[in-house]
């Protein structure tokens, strides 16, 4: 076998078995570089003449063309492999708009919903949901408010005209508490879940709207009590308002679905027209909660002798107003462009 034949066999073998662009580039230099194998053979042409020189020159050119063709094919093959790896590891959905070019602003309700969901998810709470159009049974009866119960007067309810089923008249839910019943019936304790949703009451002024958003949570476990509720709400408030300390005041209250029940205040002070939480001796109501009433556990098909429950609720718009200084609840629902420009959030904050 001649020197050219040995070089041809060696080069073609190495090209075929090369597994990276870097190695292939080094191989190309080793063959065609200043001190490469082809270059070294071509130097011999200087000492030849006549037919011998022409024959060797033609053979070298033929070998160069063959090796270059195989190198180009291998370069393309390896480049495609690299591209496939890059596309697999750096997937981008080109159908979605890029964040910097998103139009409009994030609504404060959406912003606060995401913040609240993130915090409760960090505690191991699962998200639960229920229908906006509810029945009297799940909205009232299953929450310890049977017919003629005084607590029903607390709610100015929107009933759906002439619509009813075996669970009573249909209505727009007045709170997210019915989700508790669905969650209890669908899951074996222990249970931690929260819901965020719209609720509806016939009321409208600077501090009330006919539609607003509630976040509600329920915990079912063995041997739990008010101390656990106090820690949970205290830690939530500190994380949400981004303060290191906070004082909380539990005032005895009445909710038909919890017993005992409390309205929960946190301390604050005013500085330069802004509310600063966690300091001062003034108090502001932030939430309501308590121990789940035994009747509610029974409607939820939970063994009240074995498990205890804690429930709590916040108003999303109230949380947003307190954290971001939004003065009038009505602005949340009026589709005012100047309002959203003033109180909305950039997509970059998500």
RODO-2510 file (C-alpha; in nm, 4 decimals, decimal comma):
residues 350
     n   res          X          Y          Z
     1     x     0,0000     0,0000     0,0000
     2     x     0,1395     0,3376    -0,1035
     3     x     0,1832     0,6333     0,1282
     4     x    -0,1178     0,8115    -0,0255
     5     x    -0,3368     0,5044     0,0150
     6     x    -0,2368     0,4724     0,3821
     7     x    -0,3095     0,8427     0,4361
     8     x    -0,6458     0,8106     0,2600
     9     x    -0,7530     0,5118     0,4718
    10     x    -0,6356     0,6786     0,7941
    11     x    -0,8077     1,0111     0,7241
    12     x    -1,1376     0,8599     0,6167
    13     x    -1,1434     0,6365     0,9270
    14     x    -1,0694     0,9249     1,1652
    15     x    -1,3290     1,1500     0,9972
    16     x    -1,5975     0,8811     1,0166
    17     x    -1,5341     0,8220     1,3878
    18     x    -1,4897     1,1852     1,4962
    19     x    -1,7530     1,2866     1,7584
    20     x    -1,7009     1,6619     1,8069
    21     x    -1,6469     1,9754     1,6010
    22     x    -1,3322     2,0577     1,7974
    23     x    -1,1729     1,7218     1,7209
    24     x    -1,2728     1,7481     1,3568
    25     x    -1,1162     2,0925     1,3308
    26     x    -0,7938     1,9559     1,4831
    27     x    -0,7991     1,6691     1,2330
    28     x    -0,8356     1,9127     0,9437
    29     x    -0,5345     2,1082     1,0660
    30     x    -0,3348     1,7852     1,1046
    31     x    -0,4023     1,7003     0,7388
    32     x    -0,4015     2,0399     0,5635
    33     x    -0,2121     2,2659     0,8052
    34     x     0,1332     2,4176     0,7558
    35     x     0,2938     2,0997     0,8871
    36     x     0,0065     1,8725     0,7875
    37     x     0,0334     1,5312     0,6274
    38     x    -0,0805     1,6484     0,2831
    39     x     0,1558     1,9450     0,3004
    40     x     0,4482     1,7174     0,3837
    41     x     0,3766     1,4935     0,0829
    42     x     0,3417     1,7935    -0,1467
    43     x     0,6924     1,9075    -0,0495
    44     x     0,8255     1,6014    -0,2302
    45     x     0,7044     1,7441    -0,5600
    46     x     0,9934     1,9915    -0,5554
    47     x     1,2435     1,7116    -0,6090
    48     x     1,0514     1,5494    -0,8937
    49     x     1,0157     1,6254    -1,2603
    50     x     0,8258     1,5106    -1,5641
    51     x     0,5576     1,2414    -1,5572
    52     x     0,6329     1,1301    -1,2024
    53     x     0,5634     1,4833    -1,0726
    54     x     0,2405     1,5151    -1,2742
    55     x     0,1111     1,1753    -1,1588
    56     x     0,1823     1,2413    -0,7903
    57     x     0,0383     1,5928    -0,8133
    58     x    -0,2845     1,4598    -0,9674
    59     x    -0,3122     1,1882    -0,7026
    60     x    -0,2582     1,4402    -0,4223
    61     x    -0,5248     1,6745    -0,5636
    62     x    -0,7705     1,3858    -0,5959
    63     x    -0,7045     1,2824    -0,2340
    64     x    -0,7391     1,6438    -0,1128
    65     x    -1,0792     1,6737    -0,2846
    66     x    -1,2008     1,3451    -0,1370
    67     x    -1,0876     1,4292     0,2174
    68     x    -1,2321     1,7841     0,1982
    69     x    -1,5666     1,6466     0,0805
    70     x    -1,5779     1,3990     0,3711
    71     x    -1,4731     1,6731     0,6148
    72     x    -1,7527     1,9051     0,4926
    73     x    -2,0103     1,6270     0,5279
    74     x    -1,8896     1,5481     0,8814
    75     x    -1,8835     1,9165     0,9807
    76     x    -2,2484     1,9506     0,8708
    77     x    -2,3493     1,6325     1,0540
    78     x    -2,1859     1,7417     1,3822
    79     x    -2,3235     2,0962     1,3542
    80     x    -2,6761     1,9576     1,3195
    81     x    -2,6217     1,7371     1,6250
    82     x    -2,5029     2,0386     1,8263
    83     x    -2,8033     2,2402     1,7101
    84     x    -3,0445     1,9627     1,8104
    85     x    -2,8896     1,9494     2,1582
    86     x    -2,9133     2,3265     2,1949
    87     x    -3,2764     2,3376     2,0827
    88     x    -3,3655     2,0606     2,3253
    89     x    -3,2015     2,2383     2,6195
    90     x    -3,3021     2,5961     2,5321
    91     x    -3,6664     2,5543     2,4294
    92     x    -3,8478     2,8793     2,3545
    93     x    -4,2175     2,8948     2,2699
    94     x    -4,2050     3,1397     1,9801
    95     x    -4,5843     3,1617     1,9902
    96     x    -4,5736     3,3472     2,3221
    97     x    -4,4893     3,7193     2,3426
    98     x    -4,1625     3,8054     2,5102
    99     x    -4,1960     3,9720     2,8504
   100     x    -4,0370     4,3082     2,7621
   101     x    -4,2814     4,3581     2,4759
   102     x    -4,6007     4,2676     2,6644
   103     x    -4,8735     4,5279     2,6322
   104     x    -5,0616     4,6764     2,9244
   105     x    -5,0087     4,6220     3,2960
   106     x    -5,0836     4,3529     3,5497
   107     x    -5,3979     4,4297     3,7501
   108     x    -5,3407     4,4661     4,1282
   109     x    -5,5890     4,1840     4,1959
   110     x    -5,3914     3,9480     3,9705
   111     x    -5,0667     4,0580     4,1346
   112     x    -5,1933     3,9945     4,4878
   113     x    -5,3586     3,6645     4,3924
   114     x    -5,0227     3,5396     4,2673
   115     x    -4,8442     3,6612     4,5821
   116     x    -5,0989     3,4958     4,8125
   117     x    -5,0975     3,1702     4,6155
   118     x    -4,7184     3,1579     4,6252
   119     x    -4,7087     3,2014     5,0047
   120     x    -4,9755     2,9416     5,0846
   121     x    -4,8260     2,6947     4,8376
   122     x    -4,4984     2,7265     5,0300
   123     x    -4,6850     2,5963     5,3387
   124     x    -4,7980     2,2866     5,1506
   125     x    -5,1506     2,4122     5,0759
   126     x    -5,3176     2,2832     4,7598
   127     x    -5,5432     2,5038     4,5482
   128     x    -5,9158     2,4199     4,5462
   129     x    -6,1984     2,5760     4,3477
   130     x    -6,5761     2,5836     4,3276
   131     x    -6,8564     2,7319     4,1134
   132     x    -6,9575     3,0984     4,1194
   133     x    -7,3252     3,0015     4,0785
   134     x    -7,3971     2,8080     4,3943
   135     x    -7,6968     2,6464     4,5654
   136     x    -7,8501     2,7450     4,8979
   137     x    -7,7390     2,4133     5,0451
   138     x    -7,3660     2,4608     4,9855
   139     x    -7,3660     2,8385     5,0338
   140     x    -7,5668     2,8360     5,3572
   141     x    -7,6950     2,5043     5,4952
   142     x    -7,3696     2,3059     5,4756
   143     x    -7,1963     2,5984     5,6456
   144     x    -7,4235     2,5828     5,9492
   145     x    -7,6753     2,8373     5,8217
   146     x    -8,0084     2,6542     5,7794
   147     x    -8,3324     2,8277     5,6835
   148     x    -8,4191     3,1268     5,9022
   149     x    -8,0733     3,1235     6,0613
   150     x    -7,9908     3,4796     6,1776
   151     x    -7,6565     3,4661     5,9995
   152     x    -7,8350     3,4778     5,6634
   153     x    -7,9172     3,8405     5,7301
   154     x    -7,5428     3,9133     5,7148
   155     x    -7,5480     3,8536     5,3414
   156     x    -7,7350     4,0531     5,0770
   157     x    -7,7638     3,7730     4,8264
   158     x    -7,8113     3,7802     4,4482
   159     x    -8,0532     3,4972     4,3671
   160     x    -8,0792     3,3594     4,0141
   161     x    -8,4418     3,4100     3,9099
   162     x    -8,6493     3,0884     3,8842
   163     x    -8,3449     2,8616     3,8930
   164     x    -8,3280     2,5826     4,1519
   165     x    -8,2466     2,2147     4,2003
   166     x    -8,2607     1,9553     4,4776
   167     x    -8,0118     2,1670     4,6768
   168     x    -8,2356     2,4735     4,6768
   169     x    -8,2396     2,8016     4,4905
   170     x    -7,9422     2,9057     4,2821
   171     x    -7,7494     3,2165     4,3761
   172     x    -7,4210     3,3949     4,3200
   173     x    -7,2040     3,2704     4,6052
   174     x    -7,1658     3,5201     4,8876
   175     x    -6,8308     3,3774     5,0023
   176     x    -6,5760     3,1148     4,8982
   177     x    -6,6529     2,9026     5,2060
   178     x    -6,8541     2,6428     5,0069
   179     x    -6,5191     2,5320     4,8613
   180     x    -6,4389     2,3965     5,2099
   181     x    -6,7235     2,1481     5,1837
   182     x    -6,6206     2,0301     4,8364
   183     x    -6,2583     1,9909     4,9508
   184     x    -6,3543     1,7978     5,2647
   185     x    -6,5734     1,5595     5,0694
   186     x    -6,3147     1,5044     4,7956
   187     x    -6,0096     1,4470     5,0193
   188     x    -5,9301     1,2324     5,3182
   189     x    -5,7742     1,4263     5,6083
   190     x    -5,5176     1,5528     5,6805
   191     x    -5,5972     1,8392     5,4442
   192     x    -5,4517     2,1810     5,3691
   193     x    -5,6098     2,3791     5,0881
   194     x    -5,6873     2,7356     4,9878
   195     x    -5,9190     2,8914     4,7316
   196     x    -5,9225     3,2259     4,5562
   197     x    -6,2368     3,3398     4,3803
   198     x    -6,4974     3,6032     4,3161
   199     x    -6,7916     3,6456     4,5502
   200     x    -7,1021     3,8617     4,5207
   201     x    -7,3077     4,0746     4,7593
   202     x    -7,5523     4,3557     4,7030
   203     x    -7,3444     4,6431     4,8371
   204     x    -7,1607     4,9348     4,6741
   205     x    -6,9605     5,2223     4,8235
   206     x    -6,5972     5,3269     4,8740
   207     x    -6,5266     5,0253     5,0958
   208     x    -6,7720     4,7710     4,9477
   209     x    -6,8375     4,6427     4,5963
   210     x    -7,1059     4,4046     4,4632
   211     x    -6,8280     4,1728     4,3426
   212     x    -6,4991     4,1185     4,5209
   213     x    -6,2342     3,8508     4,5602
   214     x    -6,1757     3,6291     4,8616
   215     x    -5,8978     3,3935     4,9605
   216     x    -6,0044     3,1218     5,1993
   217     x    -5,8054     2,8464     5,3646
   218     x    -5,8881     2,5342     5,5625
   219     x    -5,6696     2,2925     5,7566
   220     x    -5,7860     1,9531     5,8855
   221     x    -5,5455     1,7659     6,1104
   222     x    -5,5246     1,5930     6,4462
   223     x    -5,4549     1,7943     6,7601
   224     x    -5,4559     2,1444     6,6139
   225     x    -5,5944     2,4604     6,7700
   226     x    -5,5908     2,8377     6,7793
   227     x    -5,2167     2,8578     6,8439
   228     x    -5,1538     2,7000     6,5024
   229     x    -5,3935     2,9455     6,3375
   230     x    -5,2199     3,2368     6,5077
   231     x    -4,8757     3,1262     6,3887
   232     x    -4,9980     3,0627     6,0322
   233     x    -5,1674     3,4007     5,9921
   234     x    -4,8824     3,5843     6,1639
   235     x    -4,6250     3,4283     5,9313
   236     x    -4,8434     3,4956     5,6278
   237     x    -4,8831     3,8640     5,7193
   238     x    -4,5074     3,9058     5,7674
   239     x    -4,4326     3,7486     5,4308
   240     x    -4,7081     3,9320     5,2444
   241     x    -4,6358     4,2781     5,3839
   242     x    -4,2607     4,2081     5,3895
   243     x    -4,2068     4,2943     5,7561
   244     x    -3,9934     4,1116     6,0122
   245     x    -4,2288     4,1417     6,3095
   246     x    -4,5998     4,1992     6,3572
   247     x    -4,8409     4,2048     6,6486
   248     x    -5,1808     4,0431     6,6061
   249     x    -5,5002     4,0873     6,8032
   250     x    -5,7737     3,8230     6,8002
   251     x    -6,1123     3,9771     6,8843
   252     x    -6,3989     3,7378     6,9658
   253     x    -6,6562     3,7448     6,6872
   254     x    -6,9275     3,5321     6,5288
   255     x    -6,9134     3,3296     6,2090
   256     x    -7,1630     3,0444     6,1765
   257     x    -6,9064     2,8081     6,0239
   258     x    -6,6395     2,8485     6,2962
   259     x    -6,6554     2,8156     6,6744
   260     x    -6,4827     2,9870     6,8407
   261     x    -6,4437     3,2680     6,5882
   262     x    -6,2287     3,5782     6,5786
   263     x    -6,1662     3,8885     6,3754
   264     x    -5,7945     3,9413     6,3396
   265     x    -5,6183     4,2789     6,3569
   266     x    -5,2551     4,3739     6,3025
   267     x    -5,0692     4,6732     6,4421
   268     x    -4,9550     4,9683     6,2328
   269     x    -4,8648     5,3354     6,2357
   270     x    -4,8865     5,6150     5,9794
   271     x    -4,5640     5,7665     5,8403
   272     x    -4,5809     6,0425     5,5819
   273     x    -4,9301     5,9333     5,4829
   274     x    -4,8320     5,5659     5,4454
   275     x    -4,9366     5,2655     5,6533
   276     x    -4,6379     5,0880     5,8098
   277     x    -4,7253     4,7438     5,9486
   278     x    -4,5544     4,5711     6,2388
   279     x    -4,4926     4,8907     6,4391
   280     x    -4,7097     5,1327     6,6322
   281     x    -5,0122     5,0928     6,8569
   282     x    -5,2961     5,1362     6,6089
   283     x    -5,4939     4,8350     6,4855
   284     x    -5,6411     4,7368     6,1503
   285     x    -5,8641     4,4400     6,0727
   286     x    -5,6990     4,2067     5,8246
   287     x    -5,8829     3,8718     5,8331
   288     x    -6,1359     3,6490     6,0023
   289     x    -6,1058     3,2897     6,1133
   290     x    -6,1512     3,0263     6,3783
   291     x    -6,1937     2,6584     6,4499
   292     x    -6,4189     2,4810     6,2007
   293     x    -6,7632     2,4245     6,3538
   294     x    -6,8481     2,0584     6,4286
   295     x    -7,1617     2,0876     6,2122
   296     x    -6,9516     2,1981     5,9159
   297     x    -6,7213     1,8990     5,9658
   298     x    -7,0286     1,6773     5,9656
   299     x    -7,1578     1,8288     5,6402
   300     x    -6,8094     1,7811     5,4951
   301     x    -6,8213     1,4135     5,5995
   302     x    -6,5223     1,4514     5,8335
   303     x    -6,4934     1,2625     6,1638
   304     x    -6,5032     1,5481     6,4151
   305     x    -6,3948     1,3164     6,6987
   306     x    -6,0708     1,2401     6,5163
   307     x    -5,9867     1,5617     6,3337
   308     x    -6,0038     1,9317     6,4111
   309     x    -6,0239     2,2093     6,1561
   310     x    -5,9056     2,5677     6,1181
   311     x    -6,0481     2,8135     5,8644
   312     x    -5,9612     3,1701     5,7719
   313     x    -6,0384     3,4253     5,5044
   314     x    -5,9055     3,7498     5,3549
   315     x    -6,0337     3,9976     5,1008
   316     x    -5,7912     4,0227     4,8073
   317     x    -5,8862     4,3837     4,7273
   318     x    -5,8365     4,4818     5,0902
   319     x    -5,4922     4,3211     5,0957
   320     x    -5,4011     4,4990     4,7712
   321     x    -5,5255     4,8345     4,9001
   322     x    -5,3318     4,8059     5,2255
   323     x    -5,0064     4,6920     5,0636
   324     x    -5,0073     4,9194     4,7598
   325     x    -5,2005     5,2231     4,8886
   326     x    -5,5099     5,2015     4,6663
   327     x    -5,7768     5,4245     4,8261
   328     x    -6,1130     5,3242     4,6716
   329     x    -6,2299     4,9685     4,6108
   330     x    -6,4570     5,0761     4,3261
   331     x    -6,1567     5,1520     4,1061
   332     x    -6,0728     4,7819     4,0835
   333     x    -6,3742     4,7158     3,8615
   334     x    -6,4299     5,0364     3,6625
   335     x    -6,1957     4,9596     3,3671
   336     x    -6,0381     5,3035     3,3956
   337     x    -5,7171     5,3269     3,1907
   338     x    -5,5707     5,6027     3,4061
   339     x    -5,6371     5,3946     3,7172
   340     x    -5,4588     5,0854     3,5815
   341     x    -5,1673     5,3010     3,4655
   342     x    -5,1414     5,4438     3,8161
   343     x    -5,1827     5,1234     4,0170
   344     x    -5,0978     4,8448     3,7711
   345     x    -4,7692     4,6542     3,7657
   346     x    -4,5114     4,5968     3,4954
   347     x    -4,4814     4,2448     3,3527
   348     x    -4,1159     4,2562     3,4598
   349     x    -4,2304     4,2290     3,8257
   350     x    -4,3759     3,8816     3,7743
***
